[in-house]
């Protein structure tokens, strides 16, 4: 077992697993960690080169508040990536990228008040000037 994984808290472990799930889904790599400047996953897509991953809306709200204070918007995903197969991964990722381009983020389908939350992400992006 990885010694660093043994030193992680449960919250950190769950966050790392979620980052990995999003990296796999997006065809990217995990770059998150201490000093990541809010960028958890790097993709091969020029339209969404990096994004932040949060497992819960409350954590996303805190991140978005910091973004507003700094006037620096980073695309964000909240919750787990959509279900996909090897055959559907690319088309599902394209759908999510379209949503991220439109709203500045993606919120999983099982998150309560999803549409409202995505509208809030869009407003933060606008306030940050991007």
Secondary structure by P-SEA (a helix, b strand, c coil): cccccccccaaaaaaaaaaaaaaaaaccccccccccccccccccccccccbbbbccaaaaaaaaaaaaaaccccbbbccccccccccaaaaaaaaaaaaaaaccccccccccaaaaaaaaaaaaaaaacc
